Amino acid sequence: MVRIGPGVVKRPRGCLNLCPMGYPKHLLNEGEELVLDLQPHWIYFARQVVFGAGLVALLILWVVLDQTRWIGWPLAALLVVYAGWVAWRYVNWRSIHFVVTDRRLVYRSGFVSKRGVEIPLERINNIIFHQRALERLIRAGDIDVESAGRDGQTHFDNVRRPDAVQQEIYRQMEVNARKQAKWATAGLEGVAAPAEASVPEQIEALARLRDQGHISAAEFEAKKAELLSRM
């Protein structure tokens, strides 16, 4: 296990089901490598901590002042409700995964009802992180990911070390872009591209090479026609 600063953990291959907070291995695609696996920062429990502190203060006052029985029963009931609230919040916290792989960004949450977001790295346009004064001190924050597609922007809150996470996502995007450029270049040279790159993915990679000026429009059209003829 390698730490990218406090609270951000980079997990090596082979640690997926054994390490704490491990993202289930069966949810990864074949050949996909897990880079970051994070659960929300402890600020996720801020409301529970504040409410618990107030509850402890009430208990102290009850003990110190008069220990009136009719007040004790409501306080006991409140403690039971509070314990259940904390337990439920913890179960939900354990169900949340903010994951970065070498191919995509994945967010999954929910113990009873599930919510999932998956964004391929090549569709990410921009990543913005936000930290208020307190969040800077405790190294937490929010991340907004702008991507091509229907949703446009996706918000993630209570992220550990959002600045380091932003840098790691950008690094994986660069690595992924180089891989796709290599596939496209191999195809232009008449070498079969890796099987994991589908025809649409190869065409998309070629389009980026054309837009960046690495190949001409004529080369793009010729290779596109060749790829489409294979479908």
WOQUIBEL-V306801 format. One record per residue. N is the residue number from 1. RES is the residue in three letters. PSI is psi in radians with two decimals (999 if undefined). Layout:
n:N res:RES psi:PSI
n:N res:RES psi:PSI
This chain:
n:1 res:MET psi:2.23
n:2 res:VAL psi:2.34
n:3 res:ARG psi:2.27
n:4 res:ILE psi:1.23
n:5 res:GLY psi:2.92
n:6 res:PRO psi:2.26
n:7 res:GLY psi:-0.19
n:8 res:VAL psi:2.05
n:9 res:VAL psi:2.25
n:10 res:LYS psi:2.08
n:11 res:ARG psi:2.29
n:12 res:PRO psi:2.82
n:13 res:ARG psi:2.50
n:14 res:GLY psi:-0.02
n:15 res:CYS psi:0.18
n:16 res:LEU psi:-0.72
n:17 res:ASN psi:-0.19
n:18 res:LEU psi:-0.52
n:19 res:CYS psi:2.63
n:20 res:PRO psi:2.51
n:21 res:MET psi:0.39
n:22 res:GLY psi:2.30
n:23 res:TYR psi:2.32
n:24 res:PRO psi:2.25
n:25 res:LYS psi:-0.58
n:26 res:HIS psi:-0.21
n:27 res:LEU psi:-0.10
n:28 res:LEU psi:2.57
n:29 res:ASN psi:2.86
n:30 res:GLU psi:2.23
n:31 res:GLY psi:-0.02
n:32 res:GLU psi:2.41
n:33 res:GLU psi:2.28
n:34 res:LEU psi:2.24
n:35 res:VAL psi:-0.94
n:36 res:LEU psi:2.41
n:37 res:ASP psi:1.86
n:38 res:LEU psi:2.56
n:39 res:GLN psi:2.83
n:40 res:PRO psi:2.65
n:41 res:HIS psi:2.73
n:42 res:TRP psi:-0.24
n:43 res:ILE psi:-0.26
n:44 res:TYR psi:-0.48
n:45 res:PHE psi:0.33
n:46 res:ALA psi:-0.78
n:47 res:ARG psi:-0.71
n:48 res:GLN psi:-0.66
n:49 res:VAL psi:-0.79
n:50 res:VAL psi:-0.80
n:51 res:PHE psi:-0.69
n:52 res:GLY psi:-0.68
n:53 res:ALA psi:-0.72
n:54 res:GLY psi:-0.65
n:55 res:LEU psi:-0.71
n:56 res:VAL psi:-0.70
n:57 res:ALA psi:-0.71
n:58 res:LEU psi:-0.71
n:59 res:LEU psi:-0.72
n:60 res:ILE psi:-0.76
n:61 res:LEU psi:-0.72
n:62 res:TRP psi:-0.72
n:63 res:VAL psi:-0.76
n:64 res:VAL psi:-0.68
n:65 res:LEU psi:-1.29
n:66 res:ASP psi:-0.19
n:67 res:GLN psi:0.74
n:68 res:THR psi:2.26
n:69 res:ARG psi:-0.70
n:70 res:TRP psi:-0.38
n:71 res:ILE psi:-0.56
n:72 res:GLY psi:-0.70
n:73 res:TRP psi:-0.82
n:74 res:PRO psi:-0.64
n:75 res:LEU psi:-0.70
n:76 res:ALA psi:-0.74
n:77 res:ALA psi:-0.68
n:78 res:LEU psi:-0.65
n:79 res:LEU psi:-0.72
n:80 res:VAL psi:-0.79
n:81 res:VAL psi:-0.74
n:82 res:TYR psi:-0.75
n:83 res:ALA psi:-0.73
n:84 res:GLY psi:-0.68
n:85 res:TRP psi:-0.80
n:86 res:VAL psi:-0.75
n:87 res:ALA psi:-0.76
n:88 res:TRP psi:-0.70
n:89 res:ARG psi:-0.68
n:90 res:TYR psi:-0.74
n:91 res:VAL psi:-0.73
n:92 res:ASN psi:-0.69
n:93 res:TRP psi:-0.72
n:94 res:ARG psi:-0.40
n:95 res:SER psi:-0.14
n:96 res:ILE psi:2.27
n:97 res:HIS psi:2.19
n:98 res:PHE psi:1.90
n:99 res:VAL psi:2.41
n:100 res:VAL psi:2.20
n:101 res:THR psi:-3.09
n:102 res:ASP psi:0.07
n:103 res:ARG psi:-0.44
n:104 res:ARG psi:2.92
n:105 res:LEU psi:2.29
n:106 res:VAL psi:2.36
n:107 res:TYR psi:2.17
n:108 res:ARG psi:2.41
n:109 res:SER psi:2.83
n:110 res:GLY psi:2.28
n:111 res:PHE psi:-0.76
n:112 res:VAL psi:-1.10
n:113 res:SER psi:2.37
n:114 res:LYS psi:2.60
n:115 res:ARG psi:2.34
n:116 res:GLY psi:2.47
n:117 res:VAL psi:2.30
n:118 res:GLU psi:2.20
n:119 res:ILE psi:1.97
n:120 res:PRO psi:2.47
n:121 res:LEU psi:-0.62
n:122 res:GLU psi:-0.23
n:123 res:ARG psi:-0.11
n:124 res:ILE psi:2.21
n:125 res:ASN psi:-0.67
n:126 res:ASN psi:2.63
n:127 res:ILE psi:2.19
n:128 res:ILE psi:2.28
n:129 res:PHE psi:2.62
n:130 res:HIS psi:2.36
n:131 res:GLN psi:2.15
n:132 res:ARG psi:3.07
n:133 res:ALA psi:-0.86
n:134 res:LEU psi:-0.69
n:135 res:GLU psi:-0.58
n:136 res:ARG psi:-0.65
n:137 res:LEU psi:-0.67
n:138 res:ILE psi:0.06
n:139 res:ARG psi:0.93
n:140 res:ALA psi:3.01
n:141 res:GLY psi:-3.04
n:142 res:ASP psi:2.70
n:143 res:ILE psi:2.33
n:144 res:ASP psi:2.23
n:145 res:VAL psi:2.04
n:146 res:GLU psi:2.21
n:147 res:SER psi:2.79
n:148 res:ALA psi:2.37
n:149 res:GLY psi:-2.99
n:150 res:ARG psi:-0.74
n:151 res:ASP psi:-0.61
n:152 res:GLY psi:-1.15
n:153 res:GLN psi:2.37
n:154 res:THR psi:2.33
n:155 res:HIS psi:2.36
n:156 res:PHE psi:2.20
n:157 res:ASP psi:2.90
n:158 res:ASN psi:0.71
n:159 res:VAL psi:2.36
n:160 res:ARG psi:2.37
n:161 res:ARG psi:1.12
n:162 res:PRO psi:-0.52
n:163 res:ASP psi:-0.75
n:164 res:ALA psi:-0.65
n:165 res:VAL psi:-0.75
n:166 res:GLN psi:-0.82
n:167 res:GLN psi:-0.70
n:168 res:GLU psi:-0.68
n:169 res:ILE psi:-0.77
n:170 res:TYR psi:-0.69
n:171 res:ARG psi:-0.76
n:172 res:GLN psi:-0.58
n:173 res:MET psi:-0.73
n:174 res:GLU psi:-0.76
n:175 res:VAL psi:-0.76
n:176 res:ASN psi:-0.71
n:177 res:ALA psi:-0.69
n:178 res:ARG psi:-0.68
n:179 res:LYS psi:-0.80
n:180 res:GLN psi:-0.65
n:181 res:ALA psi:-0.64
n:182 res:LYS psi:-0.71
n:183 res:TRP psi:-0.81
n:184 res:ALA psi:-0.74
n:185 res:THR psi:-0.70
n:186 res:ALA psi:-0.69
n:187 res:GLY psi:-0.66
n:188 res:LEU psi:-0.54
n:189 res:GLU psi:0.05
n:190 res:GLY psi:0.18
n:191 res:VAL psi:2.40
n:192 res:ALA psi:2.26
n:193 res:ALA psi:2.73
n:194 res:PRO psi:2.54
n:195 res:ALA psi:-0.48
n:196 res:GLU psi:-0.21
n:197 res:ALA psi:1.93
n:198 res:SER psi:2.96
n:199 res:VAL psi:-0.82
n:200 res:PRO psi:-0.66
n:201 res:GLU psi:-0.70
n:202 res:GLN psi:-0.70
n:203 res:ILE psi:-0.71
n:204 res:GLU psi:-0.71
n:205 res:ALA psi:-0.68
n:206 res:LEU psi:-0.68
n:207 res:ALA psi:-0.68
n:208 res:ARG psi:-0.69
n:209 res:LEU psi:-0.69
n:210 res:ARG psi:-0.79
n:211 res:ASP psi:-0.53
n:212 res:GLN psi:-0.04
n:213 res:GLY psi:0.19
n:214 res:HIS psi:-0.47
n:215 res:ILE psi:2.77
n:216 res:SER psi:2.91
n:217 res:ALA psi:-0.63
n:218 res:ALA psi:-0.74
n:219 res:GLU psi:-0.71
n:220 res:PHE psi:-0.84
n:221 res:GLU psi:-0.68
n:222 res:ALA psi:-0.79
n:223 res:LYS psi:-0.64
n:224 res:LYS psi:-0.77
n:225 res:ALA psi:-0.68
n:226 res:GLU psi:-0.75
n:227 res:LEU psi:-0.73
n:228 res:LEU psi:-0.52
n:229 res:SER psi:-0.32
n:230 res:ARG psi:-0.28
n:231 res:MET psi:999
